[in-house]
Amino acid sequence: MTHSSFHSLIIGAGAAGMMAAARIGQRGFSVALIDHASKIGEKIRISGGGRCNFTNLNLNGNDGSSYYVSQQPRFVRHALSRFCAHDFVRMVEAHGIAYHEKHKGQLFCNGSAQEIISMLQRECDQGSVSWHTGCTVQAVTALCTPPEHNAERFEIRTTQGTFRCRHLIVATGGLAVPAIGATAFGYETAKQFGHSIVPPEAALVPLRFAHWADNGFDALSGIALPVRISTGTGRQCVSFDEDLLFRHKGLSGPAVLQISSYWQPGNSLTVNLVPDTDLSAALCSGKSGQKIQLNTALKQLCPALPDRLLDFWLAQPEFSAHAAQKWADVPNALLHQLGNSLNAWTLLPSGSDGHKKAEATRGGVNVKEINPKTMESRLQNGLYFIGEVMDITGWLGGYNFQWAWASAVCAAEAVASDGAA
Ligand SMILES: Cc1cc2nc3c(=O)[nH]c(=O)nc-3n(C[C@H](O)[C@H](O)[C@H](O)COP(=O)(O)OP(=O)(O)OC[C@H]3O[C@@H](n4cnc5c(N)ncnc54)[C@H](O)[C@@H]3O)c2cc1C
């Protein structure tokens, strides 16, 4: 049977796949990039609200592992120090792409995310990468070849013919947004070669709550405010200071997306709606001699709390009888209850919006079985995993793309150090 031969073959022409292909090709090695989608880089295109938050400056000068969710977060350290945020920024600048820092170190294109896709395509073209889009992989087989130099190790049967390669890189990403091409291919291929999979779940995703509309919360849809959100207890407690967004069907906004990556079903969330004020103490200590009504006092003490939310809160049965009462006359027990309810609003999510609306996947190929310096499988020579297909999930804010770039660079350098072009 005829087949095309390449030094390296990459399945998945997303962020990590294109980065790796460009690097391998530019080192003079023959490389093919296969994607089942006809349009490449779709996740880049829709990322960052169309402006692609392509990296985060917080990843310069530290080990970075605190920004990643994984059973082994320290796995990221080598790759992120080998190829840091500045390295990607240098590439962006070399291509004349204008960018800005939005907040918390997040870098976005001034124009559109398409500029990042075009940059990666140009980089691939410089490396004479062989593109195969709209190409479905039907089978991956390890060839029984002697371990001699340059022998092909894999055969990949596709709808566009059969390929053979010495190095096979799986860059098929996670399960988020199946509508634009996400599949479980990477996990299935990993399992085929004996890898274990940390169960994949939606991450960076809006959360839902039972009886949300019955309790009237749907009426708050559209309200956004800065909060502190937490989940877990003791050393497992994680919290974020970010914006919360009320939605028709639950909660979203950066605060909820971030915490969703840590939330475990059955666990509750605590939302501090007034994070800069100990409201219970302020309400009790400030009431003496006050003739203003409780609702006015609350507005003064919580200037960032939108009126619509505050009115909703005071309309709850436990507080409604006191809303128009003179502040000084409201019993301390009620003020404590009110303050605590806003400083520590406790909610039990019933689930999430799922992969359809997620920005990432938590879980994936278990990194215990992958070499952190090369991204090569410890179970199958010549097989590599890069990007989100692995059990590495970054925080919101450019961390996922930086992982895609950095893991791709490590794999590219590893394969380029093996054999002649
Ligand atoms: C709405 C949204 C916004 C986001 N915004 C940001 C952001 O601003 N900053 C950030 O850092 N991260 C963001 N992310 C996350 C980021 O897009 C991903 O983490 C990143 O794209 C992962 O790169 P990857 O190369 O591993 O996978 P992907 O970029 O997802 O690429 C995987 C590729 O594999 C292909 N593929 C899948 N299955 C197969 C198969 N069976 N055969 C062949 N090809 C296959 C897909 O078509 C795709 O081209 C966002 C994600 C979403 C969904």
Ligand as a Chemical Component Dictionary entry (heavy atoms), coordinates in Angstrom:
data_LIG
# 
_chem_comp.id                   LIG 
_chem_comp.type                 NON-POLYMER 
_chem_comp.pdbx_formal_charge   0 
_chem_comp.three_letter_code    LIG 
# 
loop_
_chem_comp_atom.comp_id 
_chem_comp_atom.atom_id 
_chem_comp_atom.alt_atom_id 
_chem_comp_atom.type_symbol 
_chem_comp_atom.charge 
_chem_comp_atom.model_Cartn_x 
_chem_comp_atom.model_Cartn_y 
_chem_comp_atom.model_Cartn_z 
_chem_comp_atom.pdbx_ordinal 
LIG C1  C1  C 0 -14.869 30.347 23.833 1  
LIG C2  C2  C 0 -13.437 30.094 24.233 2  
LIG C3  C3  C 0 -12.613 31.159 24.533 3  
LIG C4  C4  C 0 -11.294 30.935 24.937 4  
LIG N1  N1  N 0 -10.501 32.014 25.211 5  
LIG C5  C5  C 0 -9.216  31.804 25.605 6  
LIG C6  C6  C 0 -8.339  32.918 25.824 7  
LIG O1  O1  O 0 -8.671  34.082 25.533 8  
LIG N2  N2  N 0 -7.085  32.640 26.305 9  
LIG C7  C7  C 0 -6.649  31.350 26.551 10 
LIG O2  O2  O 0 -5.508  31.167 26.991 11 
LIG N3  N3  N 0 -7.442  30.299 26.274 12 
LIG C8  C8  C 0 -8.701  30.492 25.813 13 
LIG N4  N4  N 0 -9.495  29.418 25.525 14 
LIG C9  C9  C 0 -8.906  28.062 25.672 15 
LIG C10 C10 C 0 -8.001  27.761 24.467 16 
LIG O3  O3  O 0 -8.730  28.025 23.279 17 
LIG C11 C11 C 0 -7.540  26.310 24.485 18 
LIG O4  O4  O 0 -7.002  25.971 25.726 19 
LIG C12 C12 C 0 -6.487  26.077 23.402 20 
LIG O5  O5  O 0 -7.037  26.349 22.128 21 
LIG C13 C13 C 0 -5.982  24.652 23.468 22 
LIG O6  O6  O 0 -5.101  24.462 22.397 23 
LIG P1  P1  P 0 -4.939  23.016 21.770 24 
LIG O7  O7  O 0 -4.060  23.200 20.575 25 
LIG O8  O8  O 0 -4.566  22.045 22.791 26 
LIG O9  O9  O 0 -6.398  22.623 21.266 27 
LIG P2  P2  P 0 -7.326  23.352 20.198 28 
LIG O10 O10 O 0 -6.872  24.736 19.970 29 
LIG O11 O11 O 0 -8.708  23.099 20.673 30 
LIG O12 O12 O 0 -7.054  22.543 18.854 31 
LIG C14 C14 C 0 -7.432  21.201 18.715 32 
LIG C15 C15 C 0 -7.535  20.908 17.236 33 
LIG O13 O13 O 0 -7.710  19.505 17.078 34 
LIG C16 C16 C 0 -8.694  19.269 16.104 35 
LIG N5  N5  N 0 -9.285  17.964 16.342 36 
LIG C17 C17 C 0 -10.090 17.580 17.355 37 
LIG N6  N6  N 0 -10.451 16.296 17.188 38 
LIG C18 C18 C 0 -9.851  15.861 16.054 39 
LIG C19 C19 C 0 -9.859  14.623 15.372 40 
LIG N7  N7  N 0 -10.572 13.590 15.812 41 
LIG N8  N8  N 0 -9.139  14.517 14.220 42 
LIG C20 C20 C 0 -8.437  15.573 13.749 43 
LIG N9  N9  N 0 -8.409  16.784 14.361 44 
LIG C21 C21 C 0 -9.097  16.914 15.515 45 
LIG C22 C22 C 0 -9.689  20.408 16.277 46 
LIG O14 O14 O 0 -10.443 20.614 15.099 47 
LIG C23 C23 C 0 -8.747  21.579 16.586 48 
LIG O15 O15 O 0 -8.338  22.247 15.417 49 
LIG C24 C24 C 0 -10.795 29.609 25.070 50 
LIG C25 C25 C 0 -11.619 28.536 24.728 51 
LIG C26 C26 C 0 -12.923 28.766 24.303 52 
LIG C27 C27 C 0 -13.780 27.587 23.925 53 
# 
loop_
_chem_comp_bond.comp_id 
_chem_comp_bond.atom_id_1 
_chem_comp_bond.atom_id_2 
_chem_comp_bond.value_order 
_chem_comp_bond.pdbx_ordinal 
LIG C1  C2  SING 1  
LIG C2  C3  SING 2  
LIG C2  C26 DOUB 3  
LIG C3  C4  DOUB 4  
LIG C4  N1  SING 5  
LIG C4  C24 SING 6  
LIG N1  C5  DOUB 7  
LIG C5  C6  SING 8  
LIG C5  C8  SING 9  
LIG C6  O1  DOUB 10 
LIG C6  N2  SING 11 
LIG N2  C7  SING 12 
LIG C7  O2  DOUB 13 
LIG C7  N3  SING 14 
LIG N3  C8  DOUB 15 
LIG C8  N4  SING 16 
LIG N4  C9  SING 17 
LIG N4  C24 SING 18 
LIG C9  C10 SING 19 
LIG C10 O3  SING 20 
LIG C10 C11 SING 21 
LIG C11 O4  SING 22 
LIG C11 C12 SING 23 
LIG C12 O5  SING 24 
LIG C12 C13 SING 25 
LIG C13 O6  SING 26 
LIG O6  P1  SING 27 
LIG P1  O7  DOUB 28 
LIG P1  O8  SING 29 
LIG P1  O9  SING 30 
LIG O9  P2  SING 31 
LIG P2  O10 DOUB 32 
LIG P2  O11 SING 33 
LIG P2  O12 SING 34 
LIG O12 C14 SING 35 
LIG C14 C15 SING 36 
LIG C15 O13 SING 37 
LIG C15 C23 SING 38 
LIG O13 C16 SING 39 
LIG C16 N5  SING 40 
LIG C16 C22 SING 41 
LIG N5  C17 SING 42 
LIG N5  C21 SING 43 
LIG C17 N6  DOUB 44 
LIG N6  C18 SING 45 
LIG C18 C19 SING 46 
LIG C18 C21 DOUB 47 
LIG C19 N7  SING 48 
LIG C19 N8  DOUB 49 
LIG N8  C20 SING 50 
LIG C20 N9  DOUB 51 
LIG N9  C21 SING 52 
LIG C22 O14 SING 53 
LIG C22 C23 SING 54 
LIG C23 O15 SING 55 
LIG C24 C25 DOUB 56 
LIG C25 C26 SING 57 
LIG C26 C27 SING 58 
# 
